[in-house]
Amino acid sequence: MRLIVTAAASPIFGNFLMLVSVSAETDGKATTGLKPANFKVHHLASLNHAHPNQRDVTKASEGPAGFYTLTLEPKDYQPDLPPGHYVFAVAVTAGAGKPTTGRGKKPAAPTDFGQTIAEGDLPTYGQWK
């Protein structure tokens, strides 16, 4: 099933929080109970960057139902991002097929998928330090 995903990047101290809404295409109901592993975020472009760079999601806080605030792990080599405009890819998976059991079996694969683009602007350094 297709998921309807919308997202926005909100600046926070030299990094971003990713704000994501997830609902089912079939009935529009909120997709609830998602964990960090359900989200994939890639930094796609900025003023000095034009290559997909995965950002690890360390926390996914839900509230209200189907709305998530994702905490992104800063990169060791660049803990504070420079000011400017940023573009991200956000992909979400949910649901699972029939679980497999027994030793050496793979966990059930997700059955629901969605993706979107999110944009955000980091202010100049003096505005948050």
CNS distance restraints for C-alpha pairs under 8 A (distance, minus, plus):
assign (resid   1 and name CA) (resid  24 and name CA) 7.63 0.50 0.50
assign (resid   1 and name CA) (resid  25 and name CA) 7.36 0.50 0.50
assign (resid   1 and name CA) (resid  26 and name CA) 7.79 0.50 0.50
assign (resid   1 and name CA) (resid 111 and name CA) 6.47 0.50 0.50
assign (resid   1 and name CA) (resid 112 and name CA) 4.66 0.50 0.50
assign (resid   1 and name CA) (resid 113 and name CA) 6.59 0.50 0.50
assign (resid   2 and name CA) (resid  24 and name CA) 6.72 0.50 0.50
assign (resid   2 and name CA) (resid  25 and name CA) 5.72 0.50 0.50
assign (resid   2 and name CA) (resid  26 and name CA) 7.92 0.50 0.50
assign (resid   2 and name CA) (resid 112 and name CA) 5.64 0.50 0.50
assign (resid   2 and name CA) (resid 113 and name CA) 5.23 0.50 0.50
assign (resid   2 and name CA) (resid 114 and name CA) 5.82 0.50 0.50
assign (resid   3 and name CA) (resid  22 and name CA) 6.57 0.50 0.50
assign (resid   3 and name CA) (resid  23 and name CA) 5.74 0.50 0.50
assign (resid   3 and name CA) (resid  24 and name CA) 4.86 0.50 0.50
assign (resid   3 and name CA) (resid  25 and name CA) 5.42 0.50 0.50
assign (resid   3 and name CA) (resid  92 and name CA) 7.79 0.50 0.50
assign (resid   3 and name CA) (resid 112 and name CA) 6.28 0.50 0.50
assign (resid   3 and name CA) (resid 113 and name CA) 5.40 0.50 0.50
assign (resid   3 and name CA) (resid 114 and name CA) 4.54 0.50 0.50
assign (resid   3 and name CA) (resid 115 and name CA) 7.80 0.50 0.50
assign (resid   4 and name CA) (resid  21 and name CA) 7.87 0.50 0.50
assign (resid   4 and name CA) (resid  22 and name CA) 5.74 0.50 0.50
assign (resid   4 and name CA) (resid  23 and name CA) 5.20 0.50 0.50
assign (resid   4 and name CA) (resid  24 and name CA) 5.97 0.50 0.50
assign (resid   4 and name CA) (resid  25 and name CA) 5.69 0.50 0.50
assign (resid   4 and name CA) (resid  28 and name CA) 7.98 0.50 0.50
assign (resid   4 and name CA) (resid 114 and name CA) 6.01 0.50 0.50
assign (resid   4 and name CA) (resid 115 and name CA) 7.64 0.50 0.50
assign (resid   5 and name CA) (resid  20 and name CA) 6.92 0.50 0.50
assign (resid   5 and name CA) (resid  21 and name CA) 5.62 0.50 0.50
assign (resid   5 and name CA) (resid  22 and name CA) 4.81 0.50 0.50
assign (resid   5 and name CA) (resid  23 and name CA) 6.77 0.50 0.50
assign (resid   5 and name CA) (resid  92 and name CA) 7.56 0.50 0.50
assign (resid   5 and name CA) (resid 114 and name CA) 5.84 0.50 0.50
assign (resid   5 and name CA) (resid 115 and name CA) 5.79 0.50 0.50
assign (resid   5 and name CA) (resid 116 and name CA) 6.05 0.50 0.50
assign (resid   6 and name CA) (resid  20 and name CA) 5.75 0.50 0.50
assign (resid   6 and name CA) (resid  21 and name CA) 5.27 0.50 0.50
assign (resid   6 and name CA) (resid  22 and name CA) 6.93 0.50 0.50
assign (resid   6 and name CA) (resid 115 and name CA) 7.82 0.50 0.50
assign (resid   6 and name CA) (resid 116 and name CA) 6.03 0.50 0.50
assign (resid   6 and name CA) (resid 117 and name CA) 7.67 0.50 0.50
assign (resid   6 and name CA) (resid 118 and name CA) 7.68 0.50 0.50
assign (resid   7 and name CA) (resid  18 and name CA) 6.79 0.50 0.50
assign (resid   7 and name CA) (resid  19 and name CA) 5.41 0.50 0.50
assign (resid   7 and name CA) (resid  20 and name CA) 4.32 0.50 0.50
assign (resid   7 and name CA) (resid  21 and name CA) 6.31 0.50 0.50
assign (resid   7 and name CA) (resid  90 and name CA) 7.35 0.50 0.50
assign (resid   7 and name CA) (resid 116 and name CA) 6.88 0.50 0.50
assign (resid   7 and name CA) (resid 117 and name CA) 6.88 0.50 0.50
assign (resid   7 and name CA) (resid 118 and name CA) 5.19 0.50 0.50
assign (resid   8 and name CA) (resid  18 and name CA) 5.94 0.50 0.50
assign (resid   8 and name CA) (resid  19 and name CA) 5.27 0.50 0.50
assign (resid   8 and name CA) (resid  20 and name CA) 6.72 0.50 0.50
assign (resid   8 and name CA) (resid 118 and name CA) 4.75 0.50 0.50
assign (resid   8 and name CA) (resid 119 and name CA) 5.80 0.50 0.50
assign (resid   8 and name CA) (resid 120 and name CA) 6.68 0.50 0.50
assign (resid   9 and name CA) (resid  16 and name CA) 5.89 0.50 0.50
assign (resid   9 and name CA) (resid  17 and name CA) 5.85 0.50 0.50
assign (resid   9 and name CA) (resid  18 and name CA) 4.70 0.50 0.50
assign (resid   9 and name CA) (resid  19 and name CA) 6.23 0.50 0.50
assign (resid   9 and name CA) (resid  88 and name CA) 7.95 0.50 0.50
assign (resid   9 and name CA) (resid 118 and name CA) 5.92 0.50 0.50
assign (resid   9 and name CA) (resid 119 and name CA) 5.50 0.50 0.50
assign (resid   9 and name CA) (resid 120 and name CA) 4.62 0.50 0.50
assign (resid   9 and name CA) (resid 121 and name CA) 7.79 0.50 0.50
assign (resid  10 and name CA) (resid  16 and name CA) 5.31 0.50 0.50
assign (resid  10 and name CA) (resid  17 and name CA) 5.17 0.50 0.50
assign (resid  10 and name CA) (resid  18 and name CA) 6.26 0.50 0.50
assign (resid  10 and name CA) (resid  19 and name CA) 7.21 0.50 0.50
assign (resid  10 and name CA) (resid 120 and name CA) 5.98 0.50 0.50
assign (resid  10 and name CA) (resid 121 and name CA) 7.57 0.50 0.50
assign (resid  11 and name CA) (resid  15 and name CA) 5.85 0.50 0.50
assign (resid  11 and name CA) (resid  16 and name CA) 4.44 0.50 0.50
assign (resid  11 and name CA) (resid  17 and name CA) 6.33 0.50 0.50
assign (resid  11 and name CA) (resid 120 and name CA) 6.98 0.50 0.50
assign (resid  11 and name CA) (resid 121 and name CA) 6.71 0.50 0.50
assign (resid  11 and name CA) (resid 122 and name CA) 5.54 0.50 0.50
assign (resid  11 and name CA) (resid 123 and name CA) 7.82 0.50 0.50
assign (resid  12 and name CA) (resid  16 and name CA) 5.31 0.50 0.50
assign (resid  12 and name CA) (resid  17 and name CA) 6.59 0.50 0.50
assign (resid  12 and name CA) (resid 128 and name CA) 7.93 0.50 0.50
assign (resid  13 and name CA) (resid  80 and name CA) 7.54 0.50 0.50
assign (resid  13 and name CA) (resid 128 and name CA) 5.76 0.50 0.50
assign (resid  13 and name CA) (resid 129 and name CA) 7.14 0.50 0.50
assign (resid  14 and name CA) (resid  79 and name CA) 7.64 0.50 0.50
assign (resid  14 and name CA) (resid  80 and name CA) 4.50 0.50 0.50
assign (resid  14 and name CA) (resid  81 and name CA) 5.12 0.50 0.50
assign (resid  14 and name CA) (resid  82 and name CA) 7.03 0.50 0.50
assign (resid  14 and name CA) (resid  83 and name CA) 7.78 0.50 0.50
assign (resid  14 and name CA) (resid 122 and name CA) 6.96 0.50 0.50
assign (resid  14 and name CA) (resid 125 and name CA) 7.75 0.50 0.50
assign (resid  14 and name CA) (resid 128 and name CA) 7.57 0.50 0.50
assign (resid  15 and name CA) (resid  72 and name CA) 7.69 0.50 0.50
assign (resid  15 and name CA) (resid  74 and name CA) 6.98 0.50 0.50
assign (resid  15 and name CA) (resid  79 and name CA) 7.91 0.50 0.50
assign (resid  15 and name CA) (resid  80 and name CA) 6.16 0.50 0.50
assign (resid  15 and name CA) (resid  81 and name CA) 5.94 0.50 0.50
assign (resid  15 and name CA) (resid 122 and name CA) 7.70 0.50 0.50
assign (resid  16 and name CA) (resid  71 and name CA) 7.58 0.50 0.50
assign (resid  16 and name CA) (resid  72 and name CA) 6.80 0.50 0.50
assign (resid  16 and name CA) (resid 120 and name CA) 7.95 0.50 0.50
assign (resid  17 and name CA) (resid  69 and name CA) 6.53 0.50 0.50
assign (resid  17 and name CA) (resid  70 and name CA) 5.66 0.50 0.50
assign (resid  17 and name CA) (resid  71 and name CA) 5.37 0.50 0.50
assign (resid  17 and name CA) (resid  72 and name CA) 6.47 0.50 0.50
assign (resid  18 and name CA) (resid  68 and name CA) 7.97 0.50 0.50
assign (resid  18 and name CA) (resid  69 and name CA) 5.79 0.50 0.50
assign (resid  18 and name CA) (resid  70 and name CA) 4.93 0.50 0.50
assign (resid  18 and name CA) (resid  71 and name CA) 6.79 0.50 0.50
assign (resid  18 and name CA) (resid  72 and name CA) 7.55 0.50 0.50
assign (resid  19 and name CA) (resid  67 and name CA) 7.31 0.50 0.50
assign (resid  19 and name CA) (resid  68 and name CA) 5.78 0.50 0.50
assign (resid  19 and name CA) (resid  69 and name CA) 4.72 0.50 0.50
assign (resid  19 and name CA) (resid  70 and name CA) 6.30 0.50 0.50
assign (resid  20 and name CA) (resid  67 and name CA) 5.72 0.50 0.50
assign (resid  20 and name CA) (resid  68 and name CA) 5.07 0.50 0.50
assign (resid  20 and name CA) (resid  69 and name CA) 6.44 0.50 0.50
assign (resid  20 and name CA) (resid  70 and name CA) 7.59 0.50 0.50
assign (resid  21 and name CA) (resid  66 and name CA) 5.75 0.50 0.50
assign (resid  21 and name CA) (resid  67 and name CA) 4.49 0.50 0.50
assign (resid  21 and name CA) (resid  68 and name CA) 6.31 0.50 0.50
assign (resid  22 and name CA) (resid  30 and name CA) 6.15 0.50 0.50
assign (resid  22 and name CA) (resid  31 and name CA) 5.52 0.50 0.50
assign (resid  22 and name CA) (resid  66 and name CA) 5.28 0.50 0.50
assign (resid  22 and name CA) (resid  67 and name CA) 6.46 0.50 0.50
assign (resid  23 and name CA) (resid  28 and name CA) 5.42 0.50 0.50
assign (resid  23 and name CA) (resid  29 and name CA) 5.35 0.50 0.50
assign (resid  23 and name CA) (resid  30 and name CA) 4.32 0.50 0.50
assign (resid  23 and name CA) (resid  31 and name CA) 4.85 0.50 0.50
assign (resid  23 and name CA) (resid  66 and name CA) 6.43 0.50 0.50
assign (resid  24 and name CA) (resid  28 and name CA) 4.88 0.50 0.50
assign (resid  24 and name CA) (resid  29 and name CA) 5.54 0.50 0.50
assign (resid  24 and name CA) (resid  30 and name CA) 6.54 0.50 0.50
assign (resid  24 and name CA) (resid  31 and name CA) 6.39 0.50 0.50
assign (resid  30 and name CA) (resid  65 and name CA) 6.01 0.50 0.50
assign (resid  30 and name CA) (resid  66 and name CA) 4.42 0.50 0.50
assign (resid  30 and name CA) (resid  67 and name CA) 7.93 0.50 0.50
assign (resid  31 and name CA) (resid  65 and name CA) 7.38 0.50 0.50
assign (resid  31 and name CA) (resid  66 and name CA) 4.95 0.50 0.50
assign (resid  32 and name CA) (resid  62 and name CA) 7.74 0.50 0.50
assign (resid  32 and name CA) (resid  65 and name CA) 5.96 0.50 0.50
assign (resid  32 and name CA) (resid  66 and name CA) 5.09 0.50 0.50
assign (resid  33 and name CA) (resid  62 and name CA) 7.57 0.50 0.50
assign (resid  34 and name CA) (resid  38 and name CA) 6.03 0.50 0.50
assign (resid  34 and name CA) (resid  60 and name CA) 7.44 0.50 0.50
assign (resid  34 and name CA) (resid  62 and name CA) 7.92 0.50 0.50
assign (resid  34 and name CA) (resid  94 and name CA) 7.15 0.50 0.50
assign (resid  35 and name CA) (resid  39 and name CA) 7.50 0.50 0.50
assign (resid  35 and name CA) (resid  59 and name CA) 7.56 0.50 0.50
assign (resid  35 and name CA) (resid  60 and name CA) 5.75 0.50 0.50
assign (resid  36 and name CA) (resid  57 and name CA) 5.56 0.50 0.50
assign (resid  36 and name CA) (resid  58 and name CA) 6.21 0.50 0.50
assign (resid  36 and name CA) (resid  59 and name CA) 5.60 0.50 0.50
assign (resid  36 and name CA) (resid  60 and name CA) 5.18 0.50 0.50
assign (resid  36 and name CA) (resid  70 and name CA) 7.61 0.50 0.50
assign (resid  37 and name CA) (resid  57 and name CA) 7.53 0.50 0.50
assign (resid  38 and name CA) (resid  92 and name CA) 5.57 0.50 0.50
assign (resid  38 and name CA) (resid  93 and name CA) 5.09 0.50 0.50
assign (resid  38 and name CA) (resid  94 and name CA) 6.35 0.50 0.50
assign (resid  39 and name CA) (resid  57 and name CA) 7.05 0.50 0.50
assign (resid  39 and name CA) (resid  90 and name CA) 7.07 0.50 0.50
assign (resid  39 and name CA) (resid  91 and name CA) 5.81 0.50 0.50
assign (resid  39 and name CA) (resid  92 and name CA) 4.77 0.50 0.50
assign (resid  39 and name CA) (resid  93 and name CA) 6.70 0.50 0.50
assign (resid  40 and name CA) (resid  54 and name CA) 7.55 0.50 0.50
assign (resid  40 and name CA) (resid  55 and name CA) 7.58 0.50 0.50
assign (resid  40 and name CA) (resid  56 and name CA) 7.51 0.50 0.50
assign (resid  40 and name CA) (resid  57 and name CA) 7.26 0.50 0.50
assign (resid  40 and name CA) (resid  89 and name CA) 7.96 0.50 0.50
assign (resid  40 and name CA) (resid  90 and name CA) 5.81 0.50 0.50
assign (resid  40 and name CA) (resid  91 and name CA) 5.09 0.50 0.50
assign (resid  40 and name CA) (resid  92 and name CA) 6.47 0.50 0.50
assign (resid  41 and name CA) (resid  54 and name CA) 5.95 0.50 0.50
assign (resid  41 and name CA) (resid  55 and name CA) 5.45 0.50 0.50
assign (resid  41 and name CA) (resid  56 and name CA) 7.07 0.50 0.50
assign (resid  41 and name CA) (resid  57 and name CA) 7.31 0.50 0.50
assign (resid  41 and name CA) (resid  88 and name CA) 6.71 0.50 0.50
assign (resid  41 and name CA) (resid  89 and name CA) 5.64 0.50 0.50
assign (resid  41 and name CA) (resid  90 and name CA) 4.68 0.50 0.50
assign (resid  41 and name CA) (resid  91 and name CA) 6.51 0.50 0.50
assign (resid  42 and name CA) (resid  52 and name CA) 5.77 0.50 0.50
assign (resid  42 and name CA) (resid  53 and name CA) 5.19 0.50 0.50
assign (resid  42 and name CA) (resid  54 and name CA) 4.21 0.50 0.50
assign (resid  42 and name CA) (resid  55 and name CA) 5.50 0.50 0.50
assign (resid  42 and name CA) (resid  88 and name CA) 5.48 0.50 0.50
assign (resid  42 and name CA) (resid  89 and name CA) 5.10 0.50 0.50
assign (resid  42 and name CA) (resid  90 and name CA) 6.69 0.50 0.50
assign (resid  43 and name CA) (resid  51 and name CA) 7.67 0.50 0.50
assign (resid  43 and name CA) (resid  52 and name CA) 5.64 0.50 0.50
assign (resid  43 and name CA) (resid  53 and name CA) 5.05 0.50 0.50
assign (resid  43 and name CA) (resid  54 and name CA) 6.23 0.50 0.50
assign (resid  43 and name CA) (resid  55 and name CA) 6.73 0.50 0.50
assign (resid  43 and name CA) (resid  86 and name CA) 7.45 0.50 0.50
assign (resid  43 and name CA) (resid  87 and name CA) 6.25 0.50 0.50
assign (resid  43 and name CA) (resid  88 and name CA) 4.54 0.50 0.50
assign (resid  43 and name CA) (resid  89 and name CA) 6.56 0.50 0.50
assign (resid  44 and name CA) (resid  49 and name CA) 7.52 0.50 0.50
assign (resid  44 and name CA) (resid  50 and name CA) 5.93 0.50 0.50
assign (resid  44 and name CA) (resid  51 and name CA) 5.55 0.50 0.50
assign (resid  44 and name CA) (resid  52 and name CA) 4.57 0.50 0.50
assign (resid  44 and name CA) (resid  53 and name CA) 6.51 0.50 0.50
assign (resid  44 and name CA) (resid  86 and name CA) 7.74 0.50 0.50
assign (resid  44 and name CA) (resid  87 and name CA) 5.57 0.50 0.50
assign (resid  44 and name CA) (resid  88 and name CA) 5.18 0.50 0.50
assign (resid  44 and name CA) (resid  89 and name CA) 6.55 0.50 0.50
assign (resid  45 and name CA) (resid  49 and name CA) 5.10 0.50 0.50
assign (resid  45 and name CA) (resid  50 and name CA) 4.40 0.50 0.50
assign (resid  45 and name CA) (resid  51 and name CA) 6.44 0.50 0.50
assign (resid  45 and name CA) (resid  52 and name CA) 7.47 0.50 0.50
assign (resid  45 and name CA) (resid  86 and name CA) 5.88 0.50 0.50
assign (resid  45 and name CA) (resid  87 and name CA) 5.18 0.50 0.50
assign (resid  45 and name CA) (resid  88 and name CA) 7.12 0.50 0.50
assign (resid  46 and name CA) (resid  50 and name CA) 6.57 0.50 0.50
assign (resid  46 and name CA) (resid  84 and name CA) 6.98 0.50 0.50
assign (resid  46 and name CA) (resid  85 and name CA) 5.66 0.50 0.50
assign (resid  46 and name CA) (resid  86 and name CA) 4.59 0.50 0.50
assign (resid  46 and name CA) (resid  87 and name CA) 6.40 0.50 0.50
assign (resid  47 and name CA) (resid  84 and name CA) 6.48 0.50 0.50
assign (resid  47 and name CA) (resid  85 and name CA) 6.66 0.50 0.50
assign (resid  47 and name CA) (resid  86 and name CA) 7.57 0.50 0.50
assign (resid  55 and name CA) (resid  72 and name CA) 6.20 0.50 0.50
assign (resid  55 and name CA) (resid  73 and name CA) 6.57 0.50 0.50
assign (resid  55 and name CA) (resid  74 and name CA) 7.76 0.50 0.50
assign (resid  55 and name CA) (resid  75 and name CA) 7.91 0.50 0.50
assign (resid  56 and name CA) (resid  72 and name CA) 5.71 0.50 0.50
assign (resid  56 and name CA) (resid  73 and name CA) 5.41 0.50 0.50
assign (resid  57 and name CA) (resid  70 and name CA) 6.36 0.50 0.50
assign (resid  57 and name CA) (resid  71 and name CA) 5.74 0.50 0.50
assign (resid  57 and name CA) (resid  72 and name CA) 4.74 0.50 0.50
assign (resid  57 and name CA) (resid  73 and name CA) 6.21 0.50 0.50
assign (resid  58 and name CA) (resid  70 and name CA) 7.44 0.50 0.50
assign (resid  58 and name CA) (resid  71 and name CA) 5.62 0.50 0.50
assign (resid  58 and name CA) (resid  72 and name CA) 5.93 0.50 0.50
assign (resid  58 and name CA) (resid  73 and name CA) 6.07 0.50 0.50
assign (resid  59 and name CA) (resid  69 and name CA) 7.92 0.50 0.50
assign (resid  59 and name CA) (resid  70 and name CA) 5.63 0.50 0.50
assign (resid  59 and name CA) (resid  71 and name CA) 5.05 0.50 0.50
assign (resid  59 and name CA) (resid  72 and name CA) 7.50 0.50 0.50
assign (resid  60 and name CA) (resid  68 and name CA) 6.02 0.50 0.50
assign (resid  60 and name CA) (resid  69 and name CA) 5.68 0.50 0.50
assign (resid  60 and name CA) (resid  70 and name CA) 4.61 0.50 0.50
assign (resid  60 and name CA) (resid  71 and name CA) 6.58 0.50 0.50
assign (resid  61 and name CA) (resid  68 and name CA) 5.40 0.50 0.50
assign (resid  61 and name CA) (resid  69 and name CA) 5.17 0.50 0.50
assign (resid  61 and name CA) (resid  70 and name CA) 6.52 0.50 0.50
assign (resid  62 and name CA) (resid  66 and name CA) 6.74 0.50 0.50
assign (resid  62 and name CA) (resid  67 and name CA) 5.64 0.50 0.50
assign (resid  62 and name CA) (resid  68 and name CA) 4.50 0.50 0.50
assign (resid  62 and name CA) (resid  69 and name CA) 6.53 0.50 0.50
assign (resid  63 and name CA) (resid  67 and name CA) 5.52 0.50 0.50
assign (resid  63 and name CA) (resid  68 and name CA) 6.36 0.50 0.50
assign (resid  64 and name CA) (resid  68 and name CA) 7.94 0.50 0.50
assign (resid  74 and name CA) (resid  78 and name CA) 7.11 0.50 0.50
assign (resid  74 and name CA) (resid  79 and name CA) 4.99 0.50 0.50
assign (resid  74 and name CA) (resid  80 and name CA) 7.24 0.50 0.50
assign (resid  75 and name CA) (resid  79 and name CA) 5.25 0.50 0.50
assign (resid  81 and name CA) (resid 122 and name CA) 7.96 0.50 0.50
assign (resid  82 and name CA) (resid 122 and name CA) 7.35 0.50 0.50
assign (resid  82 and name CA) (resid 124 and name CA) 7.75 0.50 0.50
assign (resid  82 and name CA) (resid 125 and name CA) 7.63 0.50 0.50
assign (resid  83 and name CA) (resid 121 and name CA) 7.29 0.50 0.50
assign (resid  83 and name CA) (resid 122 and name CA) 4.72 0.50 0.50
assign (resid  83 and name CA) (resid 123 and name CA) 5.30 0.50 0.50
assign (resid  83 and name CA) (resid 124 and name CA) 5.03 0.50 0.50
assign (resid  83 and name CA) (resid 125 and name CA) 6.69 0.50 0.50
assign (resid  84 and name CA) (resid 121 and name CA) 5.47 0.50 0.50
assign (resid  84 and name CA) (resid 122 and name CA) 5.22 0.50 0.50
assign (resid  84 and name CA) (resid 123 and name CA) 6.71 0.50 0.50
assign (resid  84 and name CA) (resid 124 and name CA) 7.66 0.50 0.50
assign (resid  85 and name CA) (resid 119 and name CA) 7.36 0.50 0.50
assign (resid  85 and name CA) (resid 120 and name CA) 5.92 0.50 0.50
assign (resid  85 and name CA) (resid 121 and name CA) 4.41 0.50 0.50
assign (resid  85 and name CA) (resid 122 and name CA) 6.52 0.50 0.50
assign (resid  86 and name CA) (resid 119 and name CA) 5.64 0.50 0.50
assign (resid  86 and name CA) (resid 120 and name CA) 5.35 0.50 0.50
assign (resid  86 and name CA) (resid 121 and name CA) 6.04 0.50 0.50
assign (resid  86 and name CA) (resid 122 and name CA) 7.85 0.50 0.50
assign (resid  87 and name CA) (resid 117 and name CA) 7.01 0.50 0.50
assign (resid  87 and name CA) (resid 118 and name CA) 5.85 0.50 0.50
assign (resid  87 and name CA) (resid 119 and name CA) 4.58 0.50 0.50
assign (resid  87 and name CA) (resid 120 and name CA) 6.72 0.50 0.50
assign (resid  88 and name CA) (resid 117 and name CA) 5.68 0.50 0.50
assign (resid  88 and name CA) (resid 118 and name CA) 5.08 0.50 0.50
assign (resid  88 and name CA) (resid 119 and name CA) 6.20 0.50 0.50
assign (resid  89 and name CA) (resid 115 and name CA) 7.31 0.50 0.50
assign (resid  89 and name CA) (resid 116 and name CA) 6.05 0.50 0.50
assign (resid  89 and name CA) (resid 117 and name CA) 4.75 0.50 0.50
assign (resid  89 and name CA) (resid 118 and name CA) 6.32 0.50 0.50
assign (resid  90 and name CA) (resid 115 and name CA) 5.51 0.50 0.50
assign (resid  90 and name CA) (resid 116 and name CA) 5.41 0.50 0.50
assign (resid  90 and name CA) (resid 117 and name CA) 6.07 0.50 0.50
assign (resid  90 and name CA) (resid 118 and name CA) 7.02 0.50 0.50
assign (resid  91 and name CA) (resid 113 and name CA) 7.52 0.50 0.50
assign (resid  91 and name CA) (resid 114 and name CA) 5.80 0.50 0.50
assign (resid  91 and name CA) (resid 115 and name CA) 4.20 0.50 0.50
assign (resid  91 and name CA) (resid 116 and name CA) 6.63 0.50 0.50
assign (resid  92 and name CA) (resid 113 and name CA) 5.79 0.50 0.50
assign (resid  92 and name CA) (resid 114 and name CA) 5.27 0.50 0.50
assign (resid  92 and name CA) (resid 115 and name CA) 6.09 0.50 0.50
assign (resid  93 and name CA) (resid 110 and name CA) 6.05 0.50 0.50
assign (resid  93 and name CA) (resid 111 and name CA) 7.37 0.50 0.50
assign (resid  93 and name CA) (resid 112 and name CA) 5.52 0.50 0.50
assign (resid  93 and name CA) (resid 113 and name CA) 4.69 0.50 0.50
assign (resid  93 and name CA) (resid 114 and name CA) 6.68 0.50 0.50
assign (resid  94 and name CA) (resid 110 and name CA) 5.48 0.50 0.50
assign (resid  94 and name CA) (resid 111 and name CA) 6.38 0.50 0.50
assign (resid  94 and name CA) (resid 112 and name CA) 4.99 0.50 0.50
assign (resid  94 and name CA) (resid 113 and name CA) 6.60 0.50 0.50
assign (resid  95 and name CA) (resid 110 and name CA) 5.13 0.50 0.50
assign (resid  95 and name CA) (resid 111 and name CA) 5.23 0.50 0.50
assign (resid  95 and name CA) (resid 112 and name CA) 5.71 0.50 0.50
assign (resid  96 and name CA) (resid 108 and name CA) 5.57 0.50 0.50
assign (resid  96 and name CA) (resid 109 and name CA) 5.43 0.50 0.50
assign (resid  96 and name CA) (resid 110 and name CA) 4.28 0.50 0.50
assign (resid  96 and name CA) (resid 111 and name CA) 5.26 0.50 0.50
assign (resid  96 and name CA) (resid 112 and name CA) 7.81 0.50 0.50
assign (resid  97 and name CA) (resid 108 and name CA) 5.44 0.50 0.50
assign (resid  97 and name CA) (resid 109 and name CA) 5.98 0.50 0.50
assign (resid  97 and name CA) (resid 110 and name CA) 6.44 0.50 0.50
assign (resid  97 and name CA) (resid 111 and name CA) 6.16 0.50 0.50
assign (resid  98 and name CA) (resid 108 and name CA) 6.10 0.50 0.50
assign (resid  99 and name CA) (resid 107 and name CA) 6.11 0.50 0.50
assign (resid  99 and name CA) (resid 108 and name CA) 4.60 0.50 0.50
assign (resid 100 and name CA) (resid 105 and name CA) 5.98 0.50 0.50
assign (resid 100 and name CA) (resid 106 and name CA) 6.45 0.50 0.50
assign (resid 100 and name CA) (resid 107 and name CA) 6.06 0.50 0.50
assign (resid 100 and name CA) (resid 108 and name CA) 6.22 0.50 0.50
assign (resid 101 and name CA) (resid 105 and name CA) 6.08 0.50 0.50
assign (resid 123 and name CA) (resid 127 and name CA) 6.31 0.50 0.50
assign (resid 123 and name CA) (resid 128 and name CA) 7.52 0.50 0.50
assign (resid 124 and name CA) (resid 128 and name CA) 7.66 0.50 0.50
assign (resid 125 and name CA) (resid 129 and name CA) 6.12 0.50 0.50
